[in-house]
Amino acid sequence: MYISEFNIQQLLDRLNYSMTKKEVLGLAKAFADEKLDLDLLISRSCCEDSALAFHSAWVLENILLLKDDALDYYLPKIIELLPRVKSPSVRRHFAKLIAIGVRRVVEKKASKACERELWTTDLEPLEEVCFKWFVEESTRPAVKAHCLEILYLLSTREKWIAEELPTIIENQMAYGSPGLKAKGRAILKLLR
């Protein structure tokens, strides 16, 4: 499925219905190829309609994974929105994008403008929500894993996070999924 088959309204309407991974990748490629405004997808990712929000976030994630420069550009907006996201599925996509984006900054792969903007942004709301979701029992394992990754990456600049994180990880590993336990062990090793 490609953009040439649809006008923009039909494309946006398509987000209301179930999609396969192949269809999501096709929509993401079409959006990226046509350089369509991603603000529309971001706003739909935050809407009350959970199916529309999930599909929009899923397509958005796949677009931003195709285009590093777009991820650099939209990272501050996604960071700003994350604490307000209610949908567990959208949380997963946004947290994954933030983890990848922050990793790009920490590893000096992001643009200088992105790096400068990230480190001058008030990251306290992001830190708070990541700690909160990491310890909340109701948080899905993938979201917890992405929050843990974000916190680890932020700990490279915020020493207090590096000091607090090991204890919190050890407490959470007792209740975590096998994947989260493995992620926790890997992060603990990096912190020590």
C-alpha positions as CSV (number, residue, x, y, z in Angstrom):
1,M,0.0,0.0,0.0
2,Y,1.6,3.3,-1.1
3,I,0.6,6.9,-0.9
4,S,-0.1,7.1,-4.6
5,E,-3.1,4.9,-4.0
6,F,-4.7,7.3,-1.5
7,N,-5.2,10.9,-1.0
8,I,-4.1,12.2,2.5
9,Q,-7.6,11.9,4.0
10,Q,-7.9,8.3,2.9
11,L,-4.4,7.6,4.3
12,L,-5.4,9.1,7.6
13,D,-8.7,7.3,7.6
14,R,-6.8,4.0,7.1
15,L,-5.3,4.5,10.5
16,N,-8.7,3.8,12.0
17,Y,-8.6,0.1,11.1
18,S,-6.5,-2.9,12.0
19,M,-3.2,-3.2,10.1
20,T,-0.6,-5.9,9.6
21,K,3.0,-5.1,10.2
22,K,3.5,-5.1,6.4
23,E,0.8,-2.5,5.9
24,V,2.3,-0.3,8.7
25,L,5.7,-0.5,7.0
26,G,4.0,0.5,3.7
27,L,2.3,3.5,5.2
28,A,5.5,4.5,7.0
29,K,7.5,4.3,3.8
30,A,4.8,6.3,1.9
31,F,4.8,9.0,4.6
32,A,8.6,9.2,4.6
33,D,8.9,9.2,0.8
34,E,6.3,11.9,0.4
35,K,7.7,13.9,3.3
36,L,4.2,14.4,4.8
37,D,3.8,16.4,8.0
38,L,4.4,14.1,11.0
39,D,2.7,16.5,13.4
40,L,-0.6,15.1,12.2
41,L,0.5,11.6,13.2
42,I,1.8,12.8,16.5
43,S,-1.4,14.6,17.4
44,R,-3.4,11.5,16.4
45,S,-1.2,9.4,18.6
46,C,-2.4,11.4,21.5
47,C,-6.1,11.3,20.8
48,E,-8.7,9.5,22.9
49,D,-9.5,6.9,20.3
50,S,-7.2,4.1,21.4
51,A,-7.1,2.2,18.1
52,L,-6.4,5.4,16.1
53,A,-3.8,6.5,18.6
54,F,-2.1,3.1,18.5
55,H,-2.0,2.8,14.7
56,S,-0.8,6.4,14.4
57,A,2.0,5.8,16.9
58,W,3.0,2.5,15.2
59,V,3.3,4.2,11.8
60,L,5.1,7.2,13.4
61,E,7.6,4.9,15.0
62,N,8.4,3.1,11.7
63,I,8.8,6.4,9.9
64,L,11.2,7.8,12.5
65,L,13.2,4.6,12.5
66,L,13.7,5.1,8.7
67,K,14.8,8.7,9.1
68,D,17.3,9.6,11.7
69,D,17.1,13.3,11.0
70,A,13.3,13.2,11.5
71,L,13.8,11.4,14.8
72,D,16.3,14.1,15.9
73,Y,13.8,16.8,14.9
74,Y,10.7,15.3,16.7
75,L,12.5,13.9,19.8
76,P,11.8,17.0,21.9
77,K,8.1,16.9,21.0
78,I,7.8,13.2,21.8
79,I,9.6,13.8,25.1
80,E,7.3,16.6,26.0
81,L,4.2,14.4,25.2
82,L,5.2,11.2,26.9
83,P,4.1,12.0,30.4
84,R,0.6,12.8,29.1
85,V,0.2,9.6,27.1
86,K,-2.6,7.4,28.5
87,S,-2.5,4.5,26.0
88,P,-0.2,1.7,27.0
89,S,0.5,0.9,23.3
90,V,1.4,4.5,22.5
91,R,3.6,4.6,25.6
92,R,5.5,1.7,24.2
93,H,6.1,3.4,20.8
94,F,7.0,6.8,22.3
95,A,9.3,5.3,25.0
96,K,11.0,3.3,22.3
97,L,11.6,6.3,20.1
98,I,12.9,8.4,23.1
99,A,15.3,5.6,24.1
100,I,16.6,5.4,20.5
101,G,16.8,9.2,20.2
102,V,18.6,9.7,23.5
103,R,21.0,6.9,22.7
104,R,21.8,8.7,19.4
105,V,22.5,11.8,21.4
106,V,24.7,10.0,24.0
107,E,26.6,8.2,21.3
108,K,27.1,11.4,19.4
109,K,25.2,10.2,16.3
110,A,22.4,12.8,16.5
111,S,22.7,16.3,15.0
112,K,24.4,18.9,17.1
113,A,21.1,20.8,17.2
114,C,19.3,17.8,18.6
115,E,22.0,17.3,21.2
116,R,22.0,20.9,22.3
117,E,18.2,20.9,22.5
118,L,18.0,17.7,24.5
119,W,20.5,18.7,27.1
120,T,18.9,22.2,27.5
121,T,15.4,20.8,27.9
122,D,13.8,20.3,31.3
123,L,14.1,16.5,31.5
124,E,12.6,16.2,34.9
125,P,9.1,15.3,33.7
126,L,10.7,12.5,31.5
127,E,12.8,11.3,34.4
128,E,9.8,11.2,36.7
129,V,7.5,9.4,34.3
130,C,10.2,6.8,33.5
131,F,10.9,6.1,37.2
132,K,7.1,5.9,37.9
133,W,6.3,3.6,35.0
134,F,9.4,1.4,35.7
135,V,8.1,0.7,39.2
136,E,4.4,0.5,38.5
137,E,3.1,-3.0,38.5
138,S,0.6,-2.3,35.8
139,T,3.1,-1.0,33.3
140,R,3.7,-3.3,30.4
141,P,7.2,-5.0,30.3
142,A,8.2,-3.3,27.0
143,V,7.5,0.1,28.4
144,K,9.4,-0.7,31.6
145,A,12.4,-1.9,29.5
146,H,12.4,1.3,27.4
147,C,12.0,3.5,30.6
148,L,15.0,1.6,32.1
149,E,17.0,2.3,28.9
150,I,16.1,6.0,29.0
151,L,17.0,6.3,32.7
152,Y,20.4,4.6,32.1
153,L,21.1,6.9,29.2
154,L,20.2,10.0,31.2
155,S,22.4,8.7,34.1
156,T,25.4,9.5,31.9
157,R,24.6,13.2,32.5
158,E,22.6,13.1,35.8
159,K,24.7,11.4,38.5
160,W,21.8,11.2,40.9
161,I,20.1,8.8,38.5
162,A,23.2,6.7,38.4
163,E,23.2,6.6,42.2
164,E,19.4,5.7,42.5
165,L,19.0,3.4,39.6
166,P,20.8,0.2,40.9
167,T,18.7,-0.1,44.0
168,I,15.5,0.4,42.0
169,I,16.5,-2.1,39.4
170,E,17.4,-4.7,42.0
171,N,14.0,-4.2,43.7
172,Q,12.1,-4.5,40.4
173,M,14.0,-7.5,39.1
174,A,12.4,-9.7,41.7
175,Y,9.0,-9.1,40.0
176,G,10.0,-8.5,36.4
177,S,9.6,-10.6,33.3
178,P,12.6,-12.6,32.0
179,G,13.3,-10.0,29.4
180,L,13.2,-7.2,32.0
181,K,15.4,-9.1,34.3
182,A,18.0,-9.6,31.5
183,K,17.8,-5.8,30.7
184,G,18.2,-5.0,34.4
185,R,21.3,-7.2,34.8
186,A,22.8,-5.6,31.6
187,I,22.1,-2.0,32.9
188,L,23.4,-2.9,36.4
189,K,26.6,-4.2,34.8
190,L,27.0,-0.9,32.9
191,L,26.3,1.2,36.0
192,R,29.0,-0.7,38.0
